[in-house]
Amino acid sequence: MSQAAMSETYDFLFKFLVIGNAGTGKSCLLHQFIEKKFKDDSNHTIGVEFGSKIINVGGKYVKLQIWDTAGQERFRSVTRSYYRGAAGALLVYDITSRETYNALTNWLTDARMLASQNIVIILCGNKKDLDADREVTFLEASRFAQENGKRIRSRKNGLRYSVWRCCLETAEITTKSTSTKCSGMWVLKKQNTTSNIFTLDTEAVRANGV
Amino acid sequence: MEYEEKTGRAHRPLSPKQNVRKNLDFEPLSTTALILEDRPANLPAKPAEEAQKHRQQYEEMVVQAKKRELKEAQKRKKQLEERCKLEDSIGNAVLTWNNEILPNWETMCCSRKVRELWWQGIPPSVRGKVWSLAIGNELNITHELYDICLARAKEKWRSRSTVGAEVECEDAGFSTADREASLELIKLDISRTFPNLCIFQQGGPYHDTLHSILGAYTCYRPDVGYVQGMSFIAAVLILNLDTADAFIAFSNLLNKPCQMAFFRVDHGLMLTYFAAFEVFFEENLPKLFAHFKKNNLTPDIYLIDWIFTLYSKSLPLDLACRVWDVFCRDGEEFLFRTALGILKLFEDILTKMDFIHIAQFLTKLPEDLPSEEFFTSIAAIQMQSRNKKWAQILAALQKDNREMEKGSPSLKH
């Protein structure tokens, strides 16, 4: 990365959450995003873990402060206190488990209520490598995203626009770093997107995309 | 090449190399003394003067090497002696624990001598026994009760695997769904418990044991159920105790006030624990405390993982076991003292970090934690604040909370 990242100077600081049911692969996805490596022997997260990364969004350096939360229902009361001030959230479900998909509404409600109504959501259908056991289709998830999404109407240089752009970039980087298979998996077209929920099918990939 | 060299030498028994070798009773491992070999036949022979010089140089080298190797041998001997001493002291400690302390547990467990020995770390062979005794069995759980709970858990697993998904949807009362989910979650988490040890994973020797203990516990305490973090505690106990005894220790351990507060995720009470922790944090490490405050770094961020898993996820296992040793001796306050010990150990680097780096650092501690420095650092933490001990501070904060709760409805009227 550039020198800006090394010396930790940045133009914007965005807090990002990773939320979703237990076992959907949240920490794995975060690890992949930060380290660009597949994490094989992952523990389950108790409470919260962290990651950070500086990315370049349209010439500006944006530092992402990522809060990777515990997925178990029981920890909700704890993790709820971590939403405040979050600009975006990676909302993760497991494409091989309808149960994790059904829980999305609850997670989305929490995110909007506790972070902000306008929080930008990247919807991640994880474990694309287990496509044979798929229980939730991509179409279904993108419909969910469209139905629950909000229109972005901010002016181009407004803060909300920057947040949105940033999430877009994050989503793109996430896709790029997770798999070559899904880089074309956007349903909502990249630049013309007006909804603030993006849909992705992701997969934490072993080595070079096996 | 080597063969030629050897046969060649056999024809010239008085080669300089062999001469030298005869003179030296000590042969360094690291040199083949090629310098003393005759030059190949197609080249002019070495002048006598040069050969002499080389011989001399070689001998000097040999002397140096000999010195070095002697020194290393002495070092190895010393290391061996130290290891023997350590093993002796562990051996002695095992004897002391087995012959003196364990038979007279009630009278001896609180003596100064035993407490000091305890701080050194309990030898692995008696560790399980000491933990069991120290944790106690307030709940009077018997091996039979464990068998009953396990049988009930197995019943549930069976009915779950035979009954199809249709029934699941029909009686999707929230609590049943939650309980079902926790059975699934146990399965998922077992394979994610100490994954690098490869003994709790599917097919590993302790996979079923861990599954059984966690399952039996959800039947023994359906009101608590399975909460993430439990699998680590059960795993550490399994490594040190037989299955039924591990279950007894597990249930009694989780029944302690601090563990109950956390595993029930009683958020209010957890905050009280964090507040008490902060009192001692400020007292012991005021500079770092101020730095954390300035960066909005609240203790829940790192303490939740540490307390829920009793450090077994965040510290190397041998260190975690030593923390458990003293936790068994001193109770919950030692968990918070350990946390302060960690903060003290890394105070200098932490003071230079910002929020995200502190959070990242503390939720993923360095793997090569120096054990002696670590315990020295914990020992330096004073668990006394203005003459008040941990329990007093905690009780006072709890009392304040209760009064606030009582007070708040009346404020509304």
HADDOCK unambig.tbl for C-alpha pairs under 7 A between the chains (distance, minus, plus):
assign (segid A and resid 41 and name CA) (segid B and resid 195 and name CA) 5.46 0.50 0.50
assign (segid A and resid 41 and name CA) (segid B and resid 196 and name CA) 6.66 0.50 0.50
assign (segid A and resid 42 and name CA) (segid B and resid 192 and name CA) 6.24 0.50 0.50
assign (segid A and resid 43 and name CA) (segid B and resid 192 and name CA) 4.87 0.50 0.50
assign (segid A and resid 43 and name CA) (segid B and resid 193 and name CA) 6.18 0.50 0.50
assign (segid A and resid 44 and name CA) (segid B and resid 189 and name CA) 6.79 0.50 0.50
assign (segid A and resid 44 and name CA) (segid B and resid 192 and name CA) 6.16 0.50 0.50
assign (segid A and resid 46 and name CA) (segid B and resid 228 and name CA) 6.67 0.50 0.50
assign (segid A and resid 46 and name CA) (segid B and resid 229 and name CA) 6.52 0.50 0.50
assign (segid A and resid 46 and name CA) (segid B and resid 304 and name CA) 6.94 0.50 0.50
assign (segid A and resid 46 and name CA) (segid B and resid 305 and name CA) 5.12 0.50 0.50
assign (segid A and resid 47 and name CA) (segid B and resid 304 and name CA) 5.70 0.50 0.50
assign (segid A and resid 47 and name CA) (segid B and resid 305 and name CA) 5.87 0.50 0.50
assign (segid A and resid 48 and name CA) (segid B and resid 301 and name CA) 6.54 0.50 0.50
assign (segid A and resid 49 and name CA) (segid B and resid 360 and name CA) 6.88 0.50 0.50
assign (segid A and resid 49 and name CA) (segid B and resid 363 and name CA) 5.91 0.50 0.50
assign (segid A and resid 50 and name CA) (segid B and resid 359 and name CA) 6.50 0.50 0.50
assign (segid A and resid 50 and name CA) (segid B and resid 360 and name CA) 5.16 0.50 0.50
assign (segid A and resid 51 and name CA) (segid B and resid 360 and name CA) 6.49 0.50 0.50
assign (segid A and resid 65 and name CA) (segid B and resid 356 and name CA) 6.67 0.50 0.50
assign (segid A and resid 74 and name CA) (segid B and resid 265 and name CA) 6.94 0.50 0.50
assign (segid A and resid 75 and name CA) (segid B and resid 265 and name CA) 6.93 0.50 0.50
assign (segid A and resid 77 and name CA) (segid B and resid 267 and name CA) 6.88 0.50 0.50
assign (segid A and resid 78 and name CA) (segid B and resid 267 and name CA) 6.87 0.50 0.50
